[in-house]
Amino acid sequence: MGFFSFLLLGLIAGAIAKLILPGKQGGGWLVTLLLGVVGAFLGGWLGGILFNANLEEFFSLQTWALAIGGSIIVLLIYGLIVGRGEKK
């Protein structure tokens, strides 16, 4: 899978992760989509290392699950970091 298709996958995975996670993570949709791209890379990297996953196909369920899972992880971490600064 090429870089641009992985970028598109990350953007969509970030939007799906935002819909799955309850509450407000802050940052708006642009930050969410960028974090989704980072999460897709993280999910693909972890999937390759831990599960020896083959991420060559864009329409593979395994590819999408890893990208969405990575996006959820990154959004949770971002929410914890940003949430600390908002508490008074």
Backbone as ProteinMPNN parsed JSONL, in Angstrom:
{"seq_chain_A": "MGFFSFLLLGLIAGAIAKLILPGKQGGGWLVTLLLGVVGAFLGGWLGGILFNANLEEFFSLQTWALAIGGSIIVLLIYGLIVGRGEKK", "coords_chain_A": {"N_chain_A": [[0.852, -1.163, 0.0], [0.578, 2.183, -0.835], [1.984, 5.396, 0.169], [0.103, 7.532, 0.04], [-2.352, 6.218, 0.012], [-2.245, 5.056, 2.512], [-2.254, 7.368, 4.019], [-4.815, 8.365, 3.437], [-6.3, 6.265, 4.531], [-5.606, 6.617, 7.221], [-6.77, 9.119, 7.743], [-9.507, 8.539, 7.489], [-9.717, 6.517, 9.405], [-9.132, 7.969, 11.718], [-11.384, 9.636, 11.869], [-13.367, 7.694, 12.282], [-12.471, 6.633, 14.714], [-12.855, 8.856, 16.331], [-15.618, 8.951, 16.351], [-16.153, 6.61, 17.743], [-15.002, 6.926, 20.287], [-16.094, 8.114, 23.42], [-17.068, 11.335, 24.75], [-15.232, 14.498, 24.836], [-12.314, 15.126, 23.129], [-11.058, 17.35, 22.415], [-9.475, 19.865, 20.317], [-10.639, 19.69, 17.808], [-11.779, 18.686, 14.476], [-9.674, 18.687, 12.597], [-7.291, 18.261, 14.055], [-8.007, 15.797, 15.108], [-8.125, 14.217, 12.782], [-5.469, 14.368, 11.935], [-4.235, 13.129, 14.108], [-5.374, 10.68, 13.716], [-4.047, 9.796, 11.428], [-1.46, 9.508, 12.467], [-2.095, 7.543, 14.318], [-2.86, 5.464, 12.6], [-0.43, 4.843, 11.397], [0.903, 4.024, 13.732], [-0.715, 1.823, 14.508], [-0.338, 0.154, 12.261], [2.408, -0.285, 12.423], [2.676, -1.527, 14.975], [1.049, -3.748, 14.489], [2.503, -5.041, 12.51], [4.812, -5.712, 13.927], [3.94, -7.123, 16.287], [1.985, -8.987, 15.39], [2.818, -9.846, 12.955], [1.537, -8.814, 10.711], [0.181, -8.491, 7.453], [0.017, -5.717, 5.575], [-0.654, -4.881, 3.006], [-2.94, -4.546, 1.439], [-5.515, -2.24, 0.764], [-8.265, -2.52, 1.22], [-8.512, -4.446, 3.166], [-9.782, -6.107, 6.005], [-8.199, -6.508, 8.229], [-6.205, -4.538, 7.949], [-7.743, -2.18, 8.247], [-8.771, -2.569, 10.85], [-6.438, -2.503, 12.419], [-5.564, 0.113, 11.861], [-7.692, 1.692, 12.845], [-7.699, 0.855, 15.511], [-5.11, 1.728, 16.307], [-5.522, 4.478, 15.977], [-7.454, 4.983, 17.913], [-5.951, 4.465, 20.222], [-4.001, 6.528, 20.047], [-5.688, 8.795, 20.155], [-6.756, 8.466, 22.722], [-4.442, 8.765, 24.315], [-3.751, 11.386, 23.596], [-6.036, 12.699, 24.604], [-5.655, 12.263, 27.346], [-3.305, 13.708, 27.81], [-3.944, 16.367, 26.991], [-6.191, 16.752, 28.544], [-5.223, 16.991, 31.144], [-4.184, 19.581, 31.281], [-6.461, 21.131, 31.238], [-7.856, 20.853, 33.62], [-8.898, 22.394, 36.637]], "CA_chain_A": [[0.0, 0.0, 0.0], [1.381, 3.379, -0.967], [1.924, 6.41, 1.218], [-1.132, 8.318, -0.036], [-3.478, 5.388, 0.427], [-2.134, 4.932, 3.956], [-2.673, 8.662, 4.538], [-6.278, 8.371, 3.344], [-6.759, 5.305, 5.533], [-5.448, 7.257, 8.527], [-7.771, 10.176, 7.891], [-10.806, 7.905, 7.717], [-9.627, 5.812, 10.691], [-9.226, 8.989, 12.762], [-12.787, 10.042, 11.973], [-14.095, 6.573, 12.897], [-12.055, 6.571, 16.117], [-13.51, 9.979, 17.008], [-17.012, 8.559, 16.558], [-16.198, 5.512, 18.705], [-14.624, 7.389, 21.631], [-17.033, 9.041, 24.047], [-16.515, 12.55, 25.333], [-14.55, 15.458, 23.98], [-10.866, 15.091, 23.222], [-10.569, 18.681, 22.089], [-8.638, 19.99, 19.136], [-11.418, 19.759, 16.58], [-11.672, 17.614, 13.489], [-8.372, 18.686, 11.941], [-6.359, 17.587, 14.958], [-8.438, 14.408, 15.175], [-7.718, 13.539, 11.557], [-4.007, 14.226, 11.966], [-3.934, 12.085, 15.086], [-5.775, 9.432, 13.076], [-2.952, 9.384, 10.547], [-0.411, 9.011, 13.363], [-2.597, 6.287, 14.871], [-2.813, 4.434, 11.562], [0.966, 4.426, 11.325], [1.186, 3.277, 14.959], [-1.395, 0.538, 14.419], [0.341, -0.655, 11.257], [3.727, -0.659, 12.942], [2.47, -2.524, 16.028], [0.518, -4.956, 13.863], [3.606, -5.709, 11.837], [5.756, -6.253, 14.909], [3.331, -8.075, 17.209], [1.178, -10.025, 14.754], [3.364, -10.105, 11.628], [0.401, -8.527, 9.837], [0.429, -8.057, 6.082], [-0.803, -4.525, 5.385], [-0.491, -4.483, 1.606], [-4.215, -4.289, 0.784], [-6.26, -1.128, 1.34], [-9.606, -2.935, 1.618], [-8.415, -5.586, 4.074], [-10.35, -5.869, 7.323], [-7.069, -6.465, 9.159], [-5.591, -3.219, 7.809], [-8.648, -1.193, 8.837], [-8.851, -2.779, 12.295], [-5.201, -1.999, 13.023], [-5.538, 1.577, 11.734], [-8.669, 2.263, 13.775], [-7.183, 0.585, 16.861], [-4.016, 2.663, 16.559], [-6.09, 5.821, 16.102], [-8.093, 5.065, 19.231], [-4.868, 4.57, 21.21], [-3.414, 7.87, 19.968], [-6.673, 9.755, 20.653], [-6.821, 8.332, 24.181], [-3.231, 9.381, 24.871], [-3.904, 12.827, 23.4], [-7.036, 13.155, 25.555], [-5.057, 12.287, 28.685], [-2.323, 14.8, 27.876], [-4.638, 17.655, 26.905], [-7.133, 16.823, 29.667], [-4.515, 17.426, 32.344], [-4.02, 21.027, 31.259], [-7.753, 21.801, 31.365], [-8.405, 20.73, 34.965], [-8.59, 23.523, 37.504]], "C_chain_A": [[0.898, 1.225, 0.0], [1.149, 4.371, 0.16], [0.591, 7.157, 1.21], [-2.359, 7.496, 0.346], [-3.439, 5.168, 1.94], [-2.544, 6.236, 4.64], [-4.197, 8.77, 4.532], [-6.882, 7.433, 4.379], [-6.685, 5.913, 6.926], [-6.459, 8.356, 8.774], [-9.141, 9.586, 8.206], [-10.814, 7.185, 9.069], [-9.714, 6.798, 11.855], [-10.652, 9.466, 12.963], [-13.616, 8.951, 12.639], [-13.748, 6.462, 14.375], [-12.712, 7.682, 16.924], [-14.972, 9.652, 17.282], [-17.147, 7.475, 17.624], [-15.942, 5.998, 20.123], [-15.665, 8.348, 22.194], [-16.317, 10.282, 24.569], [-15.814, 13.431, 24.318], [-13.05, 15.353, 24.207], [-10.264, 16.467, 22.946], [-9.766, 18.689, 20.805], [-9.391, 20.048, 17.824], [-11.122, 18.614, 15.624], [-10.31, 17.553, 12.825], [-7.333, 17.955, 12.785], [-6.716, 16.108, 15.054], [-7.992, 13.626, 13.951], [-6.206, 13.357, 11.494], [-3.57, 13.159, 12.966], [-4.347, 10.716, 14.551], [-4.702, 8.9, 12.144], [-1.799, 8.819, 11.381], [-0.827, 7.664, 13.945], [-2.579, 5.158, 13.86], [-1.386, 3.931, 11.382], [1.341, 3.59, 12.546], [0.554, 1.886, 14.905], [-0.743, -0.388, 13.408], [1.694, -1.147, 11.74], [3.595, -1.739, 14.011], [1.943, -3.84, 15.459], [1.591, -5.745, 13.146], [4.565, -6.373, 12.804], [5.121, -7.371, 15.742], [2.658, -9.261, 16.52], [1.697, -10.441, 13.389], [2.291, -9.891, 10.552], [0.868, -8.05, 8.469], [-0.512, -6.903, 5.778], [-0.703, -3.996, 3.96], [-1.798, -4.09, 0.934], [-4.992, -3.213, 1.527], [-7.598, -1.593, 1.907], [-9.608, -4.176, 2.499], [-8.987, -5.206, 5.438], [-9.253, -5.738, 8.374], [-6.394, -5.087, 9.13], [-6.439, -2.152, 8.482], [-8.72, -1.333, 10.353], [-7.603, -2.251, 12.998], [-5.129, -0.477, 12.965], [-6.5, 2.228, 12.713], [-8.212, 2.041, 15.218], [-6.042, 1.515, 17.228], [-4.511, 4.084, 16.744], [-6.765, 6.009, 17.447], [-7.034, 5.225, 20.32], [-4.282, 5.98, 21.232], [-4.396, 8.925, 20.483], [-6.826, 9.67, 22.168], [-5.619, 8.991, 24.857], [-3.304, 10.898, 24.754], [-4.918, 13.409, 24.398], [-6.501, 13.22, 26.975], [-4.094, 13.452, 28.84], [-3.009, 16.162, 27.893], [-5.593, 17.838, 28.086], [-6.497, 17.294, 30.954], [-4.406, 18.942, 32.409], [-5.318, 21.77, 31.476], [-8.331, 21.752, 32.771], [-7.959, 21.907, 35.828], [-8.908, 23.198, 38.929]], "O_chain_A": [[1.869, 1.29, 0.754], [0.25, 4.212, 0.985], [0.01, 7.389, 2.27], [-3.301, 8.024, 0.937], [-4.489, 5.101, 2.58], [-3.122, 6.207, 5.727], [-4.795, 9.215, 5.511], [-7.869, 7.776, 5.03], [-7.604, 5.741, 7.727], [-6.952, 8.51, 9.891], [-9.849, 10.076, 9.086], [-11.807, 7.239, 9.794], [-10.317, 6.482, 12.881], [-11.085, 9.678, 14.095], [-14.475, 9.246, 13.47], [-14.628, 6.225, 15.202], [-13.086, 7.473, 18.077], [-15.51, 10.029, 18.323], [-18.151, 7.43, 18.334], [-16.59, 5.537, 21.063], [-16.073, 9.291, 21.516], [-15.107, 10.267, 24.797], [-15.8, 13.153, 23.119], [-12.573, 15.476, 25.335], [-9.088, 16.703, 23.219], [-9.42, 17.635, 20.271], [-8.81, 20.43, 16.807], [-10.338, 17.711, 15.915], [-9.831, 16.462, 12.515], [-6.585, 17.122, 12.273], [-5.828, 15.257, 15.079], [-7.531, 12.491, 14.073], [-5.719, 12.317, 11.053], [-2.65, 12.386, 12.702], [-3.736, 9.704, 14.896], [-4.473, 7.693, 12.078], [-1.232, 7.78, 11.043], [-0.009, 6.75, 14.053], [-2.313, 4.011, 14.219], [-1.161, 2.73, 11.232], [2.016, 2.568, 12.418], [1.206, 0.89, 15.217], [-0.607, -1.585, 13.661], [2.075, -2.291, 11.491], [4.305, -2.744, 13.974], [2.345, -4.917, 15.898], [1.589, -6.976, 13.17], [5.072, -7.464, 12.54], [5.704, -8.445, 15.884], [2.742, -10.394, 16.994], [1.096, -11.289, 12.728], [2.161, -10.68, 9.616], [1.836, -7.298, 8.356], [-1.726, -7.099, 5.73], [-0.672, -2.784, 3.747], [-1.772, -3.361, -0.057], [-5.118, -3.253, 2.751], [-8.023, -1.116, 2.959], [-10.613, -4.884, 2.565], [-8.713, -4.125, 5.96], [-9.373, -4.941, 9.305], [-6.054, -4.54, 10.179], [-5.913, -1.31, 9.211], [-8.73, -0.331, 11.067], [-7.7, -1.623, 14.052], [-4.68, 0.156, 13.92], [-6.15, 3.222, 13.35], [-8.328, 2.939, 16.051], [-6.004, 2.037, 18.342], [-3.983, 4.821, 17.576], [-6.661, 7.074, 18.054], [-7.201, 6.029, 21.236], [-4.088, 6.56, 22.3], [-3.986, 9.856, 21.176], [-7.008, 10.692, 22.829], [-5.771, 9.694, 25.856], [-2.962, 11.615, 25.694], [-4.69, 14.476, 24.968], [-6.85, 14.128, 27.729], [-4.068, 14.109, 29.881], [-2.685, 17.012, 28.722], [-5.778, 18.955, 28.57], [-7.157, 17.931, 31.775], [-4.524, 19.524, 33.488], [-5.292, 22.938, 31.864], [-9.221, 22.542, 33.088], [-6.814, 22.354, 35.763], [-8.713, 24.034, 39.811]]}, "name": "protein", "num_of_chains": 1, "seq": "MGFFSFLLLGLIAGAIAKLILPGKQGGGWLVTLLLGVVGAFLGGWLGGILFNANLEEFFSLQTWALAIGGSIIVLLIYGLIVGRGEKK"}
